[in-house]
Amino acid sequence: MVLGAEQLKKINEAKQSIEVSEEMKSISDDEVKLTVQEEQYIIDSTETEQDAQMVREAAILAKKKKIATQKAKASVNRSVPAEKLFHRPSYGYMSATATYHTRDAYRFLLGRNPRTIVRNNQKVRQTRIVGLFEAANAVKNIEVGHQQGCYYATWTLVKIERQMKKIRELFSISQEQTDTMIKNATNLVFEPFLSRSPTTVTLDFRSSYAFHFSDLLTQYDTLLRSVLSYRLHSIVSSEDYRLIELKMGTPLRELFHLTDTWEFVGREVVDEKNTKLQDIEHRLGVLPDEILSGKLQPTIAKVSQISLGGKGDE
């Protein structure tokens, strides 16, 4: 892949120390000028005015950078070499691992496409279920839409964050209720279920939301493991186990499904309020005033952008 001049400029700026970046911003164009000799050399060594202007801008930038470096040096230790002011580490990609022991959690990894099955000699239509990897890929695109100013992307991320908060609260309540149910059923204390061949997944997502999704799925797996040992010995009934799964699995499925309910809508479409917007509102809902005004914003999206190479920690 060949990078353009603008992309290379952004990469180089990201490598600058905060001190250099601040000094570069403080220097006005009027402070940095070419000498008569430098200007004449540029004219003599280029064939067109466009080429001359490019060389002129590069020369001014080099001078500006030199001045900024000299000023920035005064802000750091004296013994620091000047070139180290341009070796600032970039943000990068991060990975994690997760291990799942239950088949219910494993099914969440895969998701399900729509299909028709035969059950009791009757055809049954099963709907689409969004799995972890599908949700992770989709939410990355939603974040891009949010960064590009799509109101519906912003609203979707806000709804995702609200749903995640709700699920965490439900997990806490459900774990307490499950522990009480087990104590009432037996005096024995079993270790959580351990699979002989659990599924270990390397998580190299591009979105912070996806890591949160996986964390919630791990909590779901942990809760079911705490019950499964008792179910396998008929201390807890299959019906009770399935009720626990539904109580936590349903909101988790709803969370992943949220990533499947979004489409990019340009701001101009929303602002014009034409018939096209009415069709969109019929499919995606009417945007809340807090989203339109910018008062309501997702909180994780900003962190996700920084961790993957957006604005730094200035």
VOBA-1610 file (N, C-alpha, C; in pm, whole numbers, padded with zeros to 5 digits, always signed):
BEGIN
Met+00085-00120+00000Met+00000+00000+00000Met+00088+00125+00000Val+00064+00217-00093Val+00140+00341-00103Val+00066+00450-00027Leu+00135+00512+00068Leu+00074+00616+00148Leu+00085+00750+00079Gly-00021+00830+00087Gly-00020+00963+00030Gly+00054+01061+00119Ala+00076+01181+00067Ala+00151+01283+00141Ala+00081+01319+00272Glu-00051+01329+00267Glu-00127+01366+00387Glu-00118+01258+00494Gln-00125+01131+00451Gln-00113+01021+00546Gln+00025+01016+00610Leu+00129+01038+00529Leu+00266+01040+00582Leu+00284+01155+00681Lys+00221+01268+00650Lys+00229+01383+00739Lys+00168+01351+00875Lys+00052+01285+00874Lys-00015+01248+00999Lys+00068+01150+01079Ile+00130+01053+01010Ile+00214+00954+01078Ile+00333+01022+01144Asn+00396+01114+01072Asn+00512+01185+01127Asn+00474+01274+01244Glu+00358+01338+01234Glu+00311+01423+01343Glu+00282+01340+01468Ala+00231+01219+01449Ala+00200+01132+01563Ala+00326+01089+01636Lys+00440+01090+01567Lys+00567+01049+01629Lys+00631+01162+01709Gln+00584+01285+01687Gln+00641+01399+01759Gln+00604+01394+01907Ser+00695+01439+01991Ser+00663+01450+02133Ser+00559+01560+02150Ile+00492+01558+02265Ile+00392+01661+02293Ile+00456+01799+02292Glu+00580+01806+02343Glu+00651+01934+02348Glu+00671+01994+02209Val+00713+01910+02114Val+00734+01957+01977Val+00600+01998+01914Ser+00497+01916+01934Ser+00365+01945+01876Ser+00312+02079+01925Glu+00328+02106+02054Glu+00279+02232+02109Glu+00356+02352+02053Glu+00487+02335+02039Glu+00568+02444+01983Glu+00535+02467+01836Met+00509+02360+01762Met+00473+02373+01620Met+00343+02453+01606Lys+00249+02429+01696Lys+00121+02500+01691Lys+00138+02648+01726Ser+00235+02678+01813Ser+00252+02816+01860Ser+00326+02905+01761Ile+00395+02844+01665Ile+00472+02922+01567Ile+00382+02959+01449Ser+00368+03087+01424Ser+00285+03132+01311Ser+00366+03129+01182Asp+00295+03126+01071Asp+00363+03125+00940Asp+00444+03251+00917Asp+00400+03362+00978Asp+00471+03489+00959Asp+00609+03487+01026Glu+00624+03401+01126Glu+00752+03393+01197Glu+00859+03320+01117Val+00815+03239+01021Val+00908+03157+00944Val+00902+03200+00797Lys+01010+03260+00751Lys+01015+03306+00612Lys+01144+03261+00546Leu+01138+03246+00416Leu+01256+03208+00339Leu+01338+03333+00306Thr+01469+03315+00299Thr+01556+03426+00260Thr+01543+03448+00109Val+01593+03561+00063Val+01591+03591-00080Val+01669+03486-00158Gln+01782+03443-00102Gln+01865+03342-00168Gln+01792+03207-00177Glu+01725+03169-00069Glu+01651+03043-00069Glu+01537+03045-00170Glu+01469+03157-00176Glu+01357+03171-00269Glu+01407+03163-00414Gln+01519+03229-00441Gln+01574+03227-00576Gln+01620+03087-00614Tyr+01677+03014-00517Tyr+01724+02878-00544Tyr+01606+02787-00580Ile+01495+02803-00511Ile+01375+02722-00539Ile+01324+02750-00680Ile+01321+02878-00717Ile+01273+02914-00851Ile+01363+02856-00959Asp+01494+02864-00935Asp+01590+02815-01035Asp+01590+02663-01048Ser+01557+02593-00940Ser+01569+02447-00939Ser+01439+02373-00969Thr+01331+02446-00993Thr+01203+02381-01025Thr+01154+02426-01161Glu+01071+02342-01222Glu+01025+02370-01359Glu+00891+02442-01363Thr+00805+02415-01265Thr+00672+02477-01265Thr+00647+02547-01133Glu+00549+02636-01132Glu+00513+02707-01010Glu+00457+02612-00905Gln+00387+02507-00952Gln+00333+02407-00860Gln+00446+02335-00787Asp+00551+02297-00862Asp+00667+02231-00801Asp+00736+02326-00703Ala+00748+02451-00745Ala+00814+02551-00660Ala+00739+02569-00529Gln+00606+02570-00536Gln+00525+02587-00416Gln+00541+02469-00321Met+00549+02349-00376Met+00567+02229-00293Met+00701+02234-00221Val+00807+02272-00293Val+00940+02282-00233Val+00943+02394-00129Arg+00874+02505-00161Arg+00867+02619-00070Arg+00801+02580+00062Glu+00689+02507+00053Glu+00618+02463+00175Glu+00703+02367+00257Ala+00774+02278+00189Ala+00860+02182+00259Ala+00974+02254+00331Ala+01030+02356+00267Ala+01140+02431+00327Ala+01094+02510+00449Ile+00975+02570+00439Ile+00920+02645+00552Ile+00889+02551+00668Leu+00834+02433+00636Leu+00804+02335+00740Leu+00930+02289+00810Ala+01038+02269+00733Ala+01165+02227+00792Ala+01219+02333+00888Lys+01208+02460+00848Lys+01252+02569+00935Lys+01167+02575+01062Lys+01038+02561+01043Lys+00945+02564+01156Lys+00975+02450+01253Lys+01004+02334+01197Lys+01036+02217+01279Lys+01165+02238+01357Lys+01262+02303+01294Lys+01389+02329+01361Lys+01371+02424+01480Ile+01291+02529+01459Ile+01264+02624+01567Ile+01188+02556+01681Ala+01087+02476+01644Ala+01007+02405+01744Ala+01093+02308+01824Thr+01186+02242+01757Thr+01275+02147+01825Thr+01362+02219+01927Gln+01417+02334+01888Gln+01502+02411+01979Gln+01424+02456+02103Lys+01300+02501+02081Lys+01217+02544+02194Lys+01175+02425+02281Ala+01141+02312+02215Ala+01098+02193+02289Ala+01209+02136+02375Lys+01333+02151+02328Lys+01448+02100+02404Lys+01456+02163+02542Ala+01408+02287+02552Ala+01412+02357+02680Ala+01313+02300+02780Ser+01217+02221+02732Ser+01114+02165+02819Ser+01149+02027+02873Val+01253+01966+02817Val+01293+01832+02861Val+01435+01836+02917Asn+01480+01724+02968Asn+01616+01720+03024Asn+01721+01758+02920Arg+01824+01826+02967Arg+01927+01880+02879Arg+01999+01773+02797Ser+02016+01654+02857Ser+02095+01549+02791Ser+02017+01469+02687Val+01888+01499+02669Val+01808+01425+02572Val+01848+01465+02430Pro+01887+01369+02345Pro+01920+01401+02205Pro+01798+01456+02133Ala+01819+01553+02047Ala+01708+01619+01977Ala+01623+01522+01898Glu+01688+01419+01837Glu+01611+01327+01753Glu+01510+01244+01833Lys+01534+01232+01965Lys+01441+01154+02048Lys+01307+01225+02065Leu+01304+01352+02033Leu+01177+01425+02039Leu+01083+01383+01926Phe+01133+01300+01836Phe+01052+01254+01723Phe+01039+01102+01720His+01055+01040+01836His+01044+00894+01846His+00935+00854+01945Arg+00830+00932+01950Arg+00721+00901+02044Arg+00651+00772+02003Pro+00634+00678+02097Pro+00567+00551+02061Pro+00423+00576+02016Ser+00381+00502+01918Ser+00243+00513+01871Ser+00155+00417+01949Tyr+00024+00441+01941Tyr-00069+00342+01993Tyr-00076+00227+01894Gly-00125+00115+01937Gly-00127+00000+01848Gly-00240-00095+01879Tyr-00233-00211+01818Tyr-00336-00311+01836Tyr-00307-00395+01960Met-00412-00434+02028Met-00398-00516+02148Met-00477-00644+02132Ser-00433-00746+02201Ser-00505-00874+02194Ser-00523-00928+02335Ala-00617-01017+02348Ala-00645-01082+02476Ala-00687-01225+02445Thr-00700-01305+02549Thr-00749-01441+02531Thr-00867-01464+02624Ala-00956-01548+02581Ala-01073-01587+02662Ala-01095-01736+02647Thr-01131-01800+02756Thr-01156-01944+02755Thr-01299-01971+02797Tyr-01370-02050+02715Tyr-01510-02081+02741Tyr-01526-02232+02761His-01602-02267+02866His-01617-02408+02903His-01753-02466+02870Thr-01853-02382+02849Thr-01988-02434+02824Thr-02023-02426+02676Arg-02108-02518+02634Arg-02149-02517+02493Arg-02244-02402+02463Asp-02313-02355+02566Asp-02400-02239+02545Asp-02315-02118+02507Ala-02203-02099+02576Ala-02114-01987+02543Ala-02051-02007+02406Tyr-02017-02132+02374Tyr-01958-02162+02243Tyr-02052-02124+02130Arg-02182-02150+02151Arg-02280-02114+02047Arg-02284-01963+02025Phe-02255-01888+02132Phe-02251-01743+02120Phe-02133-01696+02033Leu-02028-01774+02030Leu-01916-01738+01944Leu-01955-01746+01797Leu-02029-01851+01764Leu-02060-01880+01624Leu-02177-01801+01569Gly-02278-01775+01653Gly-02400-01716+01602Gly-02475-01816+01515Arg-02573-01768+01442Arg-02652-01857+01356Arg-02715-01778+01243Asn-02704-01831+01123Asn-02773-01773+01008Asn-02917-01826+01003Pro-03009-01753+00940Pro-03147-01801+00929Pro-03151-01938+00861Arg-03235-02025+00911Arg-03245-02158+00851Arg-03380-02221+00886Thr-03414-02324+00811Thr-03536-02400+00837Thr-03497-02541+00878Ile-03550-02586+00992Ile-03522-02721+01040Ile-03653-02797+01054Val-03642-02927+01065Val-03761-03011+01086Val-03762-03057+01231Arg-03872-03026+01300Arg-03885-03065+01440Arg-04025-03122+01460Asn-04030-03247+01509Asn-04158-03316+01528Asn-04239-03319+01398Asn-04166-03351+01290Asn-04227-03364+01156Asn-04284-03233+01103Gln-04241-03121+01161Gln-04287-02991+01114Gln-04167-02901+01085Lys-04181-02820+00980Lys-04074-02727+00947Lys-04079-02606+01041Val-03963-02574+01096Val-03953-02461+01190Val-03847-02364+01136Arg-03884-02239+01126Arg-03793-02136+01077Arg-03717-02074+01194Gln-03585-02086+01193Gln-03502-02028+01298Gln-03442-01896+01248Thr-03451-01794+01332Thr-03404-01661+01293Thr-03253-01648+01310Arg-03201-01540+01258Arg-03058-01511+01268Arg-03020-01474+01410Ile-02908-01526+01457Ile-02850-01488+01586Ile-02711-01432+01560Val-02685-01313+01610Val-02554-01250+01592Val-02459-01302+01698Gly-02349-01363+01655Gly-02249-01415+01747Gly-02144-01311+01782Leu-02049-01351+01867Leu-01947-01258+01915Leu-01865-01199+01800Phe-01814-01283+01711Phe-01727-01233+01606Phe-01802-01144+01507Glu-01926-01179+01481Glu-02008-01097+01391Glu-02036-00961+01455Ala-02067-00962+01585Ala-02094-00837+01656Ala-01968-00751+01663Ala-01853-00816+01685Ala-01726-00742+01693Ala-01695-00673+01561Asn-01718-00741+01452Asn-01692-00683+01320Asn-01790-00570+01289Ala-01915-00588+01328Ala-02018-00488+01300Ala-01998-00361+01382Val-01963-00377+01509Val-01950-00259+01595Val-01832-00173+01553Lys-01732-00234+01492Lys-01619-00157+01439Lys-01668-00060+01332Asn-01757-00108+01245Asn-01812-00023+01140Asn-01903+00086+01197Ile-01973+00053+01305Ile-02059+00153+01369Ile-01973+00265+01427Glu-01859+00230+01485Glu-01769+00332+01537Glu-01719+00424+01426Val-01688+00366+01312Val-01645+00447+01198Val-01757+00544+01158Gly-01879+00494+01156Gly-01994+00579+01124Gly-02009+00692+01224His-01988+00662+01351His-01995+00764+01457His-01890+00871+01435Gln-01767+00830+01401Gln-01659+00925+01377Gln-01685+01011+01254Gln-01764+00958+01160Gln-01797+01032+01038Gln-01923+01117+01054Gly-01977+01120+01176Gly-02089+01209+01204Gly-02227+01151+01184Cys-02239+01019+01173Cys-02370+00957+01156Cys-02445+00954+01289Tyr-02559+01023+01295Tyr-02638+01027+01418Tyr-02682+00888+01461Tyr-02720+00806+01365Tyr-02771+00673+01399Tyr-02661+00583+01453Ala-02539+00603+01408Ala-02427+00527+01464Ala-02404+00568+01608Thr-02408+00698+01634Thr-02391+00748+01771Thr-02500+00692+01862Trp-02622+00696+01815Trp-02735+00645+01894Trp-02720+00496+01922Thr-02676+00422+01822Thr-02657+00277+01840Thr-02551+00249+01945Leu-02441+00323+01943Leu-02335+00303+02043Leu-02385+00337+02183Val-02466+00441+02194Val-02524+00476+02324Val-02613+00363+02374Lys-02695+00308+02285Lys-02784+00197+02324Lys-02703+00074+02363Ile-02593+00050+02293Ile-02506-00064+02326Ile-02448-00047+02466Glu-02402+00073+02498Glu-02345+00098+02631Glu-02450+00082+02741Arg-02571+00127+02714Arg-02679+00112+02812Arg-02713-00036+02834Gln-02715-00112+02725Gln-02746-00254+02735Gln-02636-00328+02811Met-02511-00291+02789Met-02402-00356+02860Met-02410-00328+03011Lys-02444-00206+03045Lys-02460-00171+03187Lys-02573-00252+03249Lys-02683-00265+03176Lys-02798-00343+03224Lys-02758-00489+03246Ile-02682-00545+03153Ile-02642-00686+03164Ile-02553-00708+03285Arg-02459-00616+03309Arg-02370-00631+03425Arg-02449-00628+03555Glu-02549-00542+03561Glu-02634-00537+03680Glu-02713-00667+03695Leu-02763-00720+03584Leu-02837-00847+03586Leu-02749-00963+03629Phe-02624-00963+03584Phe-02531-01069+03622Phe-02513-01072+03773Ser-02495-00955+03832Ser-02473-00946+03976Ser-02593-01001+04052Ile-02713-00963+04009Ile-02835-01011+04075Ile-02853-01160+04053Ser-02832-01205+03930Ser-02852-01346+03895Ser-02754-01436+03969Gln-02630-01391+03987Gln-02532-01472+04059Gln-02573-01491+04204Glu-02624-01384+04266Glu-02671-01394+04405Glu-02789-01491+04415Gln-02882-01479+04323Gln-03000-01567+04325Gln-02960-01713+04300Thr-02864-01733+04212Thr-02817-01869+04182Thr-02747-01930+04303Asp-02664-01852+04369Asp-02594-01901+04488Asp-02694-01941+04597Thr-02798-01860+04614Thr-02901-01891+04714Thr-02975-02018+04677Met-03008-02035+04550Met-03079-02154+04505Met-02995-02280+04532Ile-02866-02273+04506Ile-02778-02389+04526Ile-02765-02422+04675Lys-02753-02319+04758Lys-02741-02341+04903Lys-02867-02408+04959Asn-02980-02370+04903Asn-03106-02431+04948Asn-03123-02573+04897Ala-03049-02608+04792Ala-03065-02740+04730Ala-02971-02845+04787Thr-02853-02802+04838Thr-02754-02901+04883Thr-02654-02837+04979Asn-02592-02925+05061Asn-02484-02880+05149Asn-02347-02896+05082Leu-02346-02961+04968Leu-02221-02984+04896Leu-02179-02858+04820Val-02048-02844+04807Val-01993-02732+04730Val-01909-02787+04616Phe-01960-02773+04494Phe-01887-02820+04376Phe-01802-02708+04317Glu-01690-02746+04261Glu-01612-02651+04183Glu-01688-02620+04054Pro-01671-02500+03999Pro-01737-02470+03871Pro-01697-02572+03764Phe-01789-02600+03676Phe-01765-02699+03570Phe-01643-02661+03487Leu-01559-02762+03461Leu-01441-02743+03376Leu-01447-02841+03260Ser-01443-02788+03140Ser-01443-02875+03022Ser-01305-02940+03006Arg-01304-03063+02958Arg-01176-03129+02929Arg-01107-03066+02809Ser-01186-03007+02723Ser-01128-02940+02605Ser-01202-02808+02581Pro-01175-02709+02665Pro-01243-02581+02650Pro-01201-02510+02521Thr-01280-02411+02485Thr-01249-02330+02367Thr-01174-02205+02411Thr-01049-02194+02369Thr-00970-02075+02398Thr-00960-01991+02271Val-00996-01866+02286Val-01005-01776+02171Val-00907-01660+02188Thr-00831-01632+02083Thr-00747-01513+02080Thr-00830-01397+02027Leu-00838-01292+02105Leu-00921-01178+02071Leu-00832-01065+02020Asp-00836-01038+01893Asp-00756-00930+01835Asp-00846-00830+01765Phe-00945-00785+01840Phe-01047-00697+01785Phe-00992-00556+01759Arg-01059-00484+01669Arg-01024-00346+01639Arg-01110-00247+01718Ser-01199-00298+01801Ser-01291-00211+01874Ser-01291-00247+02021Ser-01289-00145+02106Ser-01297-00170+02251Ser-01430-00233+02289Tyr-01535-00198+02216Tyr-01667-00257+02244Tyr-01661-00409+02232Ala-01588-00459+02135Ala-01580-00604+02113Ala-01518-00674+02232Phe-01419-00611+02296Phe-01359-00671+02415Phe-01460-00673+02530His-01541-00569+02539His-01648-00568+02640His-01748-00679+02613Phe-01780-00700+02485Phe-01871-00810+02450Phe-01816-00943+02499Ser-01688-00966+02472Ser-01625-01092+02512Ser-01621-01107+02663Asp-01599-00996+02732Asp-01597-01000+02879Asp-01733-01040+02933Leu-01839-00985+02875Leu-01975-01022+02918Leu-02005-01168+02887Leu-01957-01215+02773Leu-01976-01356+02738Leu-01900-01446+02836Thr-01785-01401+02882Thr-01708-01478+02981Thr-01783-01483+03113Gln-01847-01372+03152Gln-01929-01371+03273Gln-02046-01468+03260Tyr-02106-01468+03144Tyr-02217-01559+03115Tyr-02169-01704+03130Asp-02054-01735+03073Asp-01997-01869+03081Asp-01966-01906+03226Thr-01911-01812+03302Thr-01878-01836+03443Thr-02002-01866+03525Leu-02109-01789+03501Leu-02234-01812+03573Leu-02290-01951+03544Leu-02292-01988+03417Leu-02346-02119+03381Leu-02259-02232+03436Arg-02129-02212+03439Arg-02038-02314+03494Arg-02066-02338+03642Ser-02102-02231+03714Ser-02129-02245+03857Ser-02254-02327+03884Val-02342-02336+03784Val-02467-02412+03798Val-02455-02550+03734Leu-02376-02560+03628Leu-02372-02682+03548Leu-02324-02803+03628Ser-02230-02782+03720Ser-02182-02895+03802Ser-02297-02957+03881Tyr-02387-02873+03930Tyr-02501-02921+04008Tyr-02608-02983+03917Arg-02624-02927+03798Arg-02722-02985+03705Arg-02680-03124+03660Leu-02552-03143+03635Leu-02503-03273+03587Leu-02523-03384+03690His-02539-03345+03818His-02565-03443+03924His-02710-03436+03972Ser-02795-03370+03891Ser-02940-03362+03917Ser-02973-03294+04050Ile-02883-03211+04099Ile-02914-03132+04218Ile-02992-03007+04177Val-02957-02954+04065Val-03034-02847+04001Val-03098-02906+03876Ser-03225-02879+03855Ser-03296-02938+03741Ser-03254-02872+03609Ser-03278-02945+03502Ser-03249-02890+03368Ser-03333-02766+03342Glu-03455-02767+03395Glu-03545-02652+03376Glu-03489-02527+03444Asp-03438-02545+03568Asp-03381-02431+03640Asp-03255-02379+03570Tyr-03175-02472+03520Tyr-03054-02432+03447Tyr-03092-02351+03324Arg-03193-02398+03251Arg-03233-02330+03129Arg-03293-02193+03158Leu-03362-02180+03272Leu-03416-02050+03311Leu-03305-01949+03337Ile-03198-01998+03402Ile-03083-01911+03428Ile-03018-01869+03297Glu-03005-01964+03205Glu-02945-01933+03075Glu-03028-01829+03002Leu-03158-01846+03002Leu-03246-01753+02932Leu-03242-01614+02995Lys-03234-01611+03127Lys-03233-01483+03197Lys-03112-01399+03158Met-02998-01465+03139Met-02877-01392+03103Met-02848-01397+02953Gly-02886-01507+02889Gly-02859-01521+02746Gly-02943-01429+02661Thr-03069-01405+02702Thr-03158-01320+02622Thr-03106-01177+02610Pro-03071-01109+02721Pro-03018-00972+02705Pro-02883-00968+02633Leu-02806-01076+02644Leu-02679-01082+02571Leu-02703-01095+02421Arg-02802-01175+02385Arg-02840-01186+02243Arg-02894-01053+02191Glu-02969-00984+02276Glu-03022-00853+02237Glu-02908-00753+02215Leu-02806-00762+02299Leu-02690-00674+02285Leu-02621-00695+02151Phe-02591-00820+02120Phe-02523-00850+01993Phe-02611-00812+01873His-02742-00827+01891His-02835-00794+01782His-02837-00644+01753Leu-02808-00562+01853Leu-02805-00417+01832Leu-02706-00378+01723Thr-02597-00454+01711Thr-02497-00423+01608Thr-02549-00453+01468Asp-02659-00524+01461Asp-02717-00566+01332Asp-02833-00476+01290Thr-02858-00371+01368Thr-02977-00288+01343Thr-02940-00147+01301Trp-02822-00130+01243Trp-02773+00004+01210Trp-02740+00013+01063Glu-02753+00132+01009Glu-02705+00160+00873Glu-02660+00305+00868Phe-02565+00334+00781Phe-02511+00470+00775Phe-02614+00565+00714Val-02635+00676+00783Val-02725+00781+00735Val-02650+00913+00746Gly-02628+00979+00634Gly-02556+01106+00635Gly-02629+01214+00713Arg-02555+01305+00771Arg-02616+01414+00848Arg-02710+01499+00762Glu-02673+01515+00634Glu-02755+01600+00547Glu-02895+01544+00530Val-02907+01410+00533Val-03039+01347+00520Val-03124+01379+00643Val-03061+01373+00760Val-03133+01402+00885Val-03170+01549+00892Asp-03076+01635+00854Asp-03100+01780+00864Asp-03206+01829+00765Glu-03215+01764+00648Glu-03312+01807+00547Glu-03455+01766+00581Lys-03469+01659+00662Lys-03601+01611+00706Lys-03697+01588+00588Asn-03650+01516+00488Asn-03734+01488+00371Asn-03800+01352+00381Thr-03864+01309+00273Thr-03936+01181+00275Thr-03841+01063+00294Lys-03717+01078+00250Lys-03618+00971+00269Lys-03595+00946+00417Leu-03595+01055+00496Leu-03575+01042+00640Leu-03693+00968+00703Gln-03812+00991+00653Gln-03929+00922+00708Gln-03917+00771+00691Asp-03868+00728+00578Asp-03847+00585+00555Asp-03742+00529+00651Ile-03636+00607+00672Ile-03529+00565+00763Ile-03581+00556+00906Glu-03660+00656+00946Glu-03715+00656+01082Glu-03809+00539+01103His-03877+00499+00997His-03966+00383+01007His-03886+00256+01035Arg-03766+00247+00977Arg-03681+00128+00996Arg-03598+00136+01123Leu-03538+00252+01148Leu-03438+00263+01255Leu-03487+00338+01378Gly-03601+00403+01368Gly-03653+00479+01482Gly-03624+00628+01469Val-03692+00707+01550Val-03676+00852+01550Val-03563+00889+01646Leu-03468+00967+01598Leu-03352+01005+01679Leu-03393+01092+01798Pro-03343+01062+01918Pro-03373+01146+02034Pro-03309+01284+02018Asp-03368+01385+02080Asp-03314+01521+02073Asp-03172+01529+02129Glu-03144+01447+02232Glu-03011+01450+02294Glu-02902+01405+02197Ile-02939+01315+02105Ile-02843+01270+02003Ile-02823+01379+01899Leu-02931+01441+01855Leu-02923+01547+01753Leu-02846+01668+01803Ser-02860+01700+01932Ser-02792+01816+01989Ser-02647+01787+02026Gly-02612+01658+02029Gly-02476+01620+02068Gly-02458+01609+02218Lys-02567+01629+02293Lys-02559+01621+02439Lys-02530+01480+02486Leu-02584+01381+02415Leu-02566+01240+02452Leu-02462+01178+02359Gln-02351+01133+02419Gln-02242+01075+02341Gln-02196+00944+02404Pro-02151+00848+02323Pro-02095+00725+02379Pro-01961+00754+02446Thr-01930+00681+02550Thr-01806+00705+02624Thr-01693+00611+02582Ile-01727+00489+02544Ile-01624+00390+02510Ile-01563+00420+02373Ala-01640+00478+02283Ala-01593+00504+02146Ala-01469+00589+02144Lys-01461+00689+02232Lys-01344+00777+02236Lys-01220+00700+02277Val-01234+00614+02379Val-01121+00533+02425Val-01077+00438+02316Ser-01174+00380+02247Ser-01144+00285+02140Ser-01065+00351+02029Gln-01101+00475+01995Gln-01031+00547+01888Gln-00888+00577+01928Ile-00866+00617+02053Ile-00732+00648+02101Ile-00644+00525+02100Ser-00696+00413+02148Ser-00615+00291+02161Ser-00570+00237+02027Leu-00644+00272+01921Leu-00610+00220+01788Leu-00543+00325+01701Gly-00487+00428+01765Gly-00406+00521+01688Gly-00472+00653+01658Gly-00576+00688+01734Gly-00637+00819+01715Gly-00558+00923+01792Lys-00627+01021+01846Lys-00557+01125+01921Lys-00489+01065+02042Gly-00377+01122+02074Gly-00300+01068+02186Gly-00346+01121+02319Asp-00255+01117+02416Asp-00291+01154+02553Asp-00244+01294+02587Glu-00256+01384+02487Glu-00217+01521+02514Glu-00304+01578+02624
//
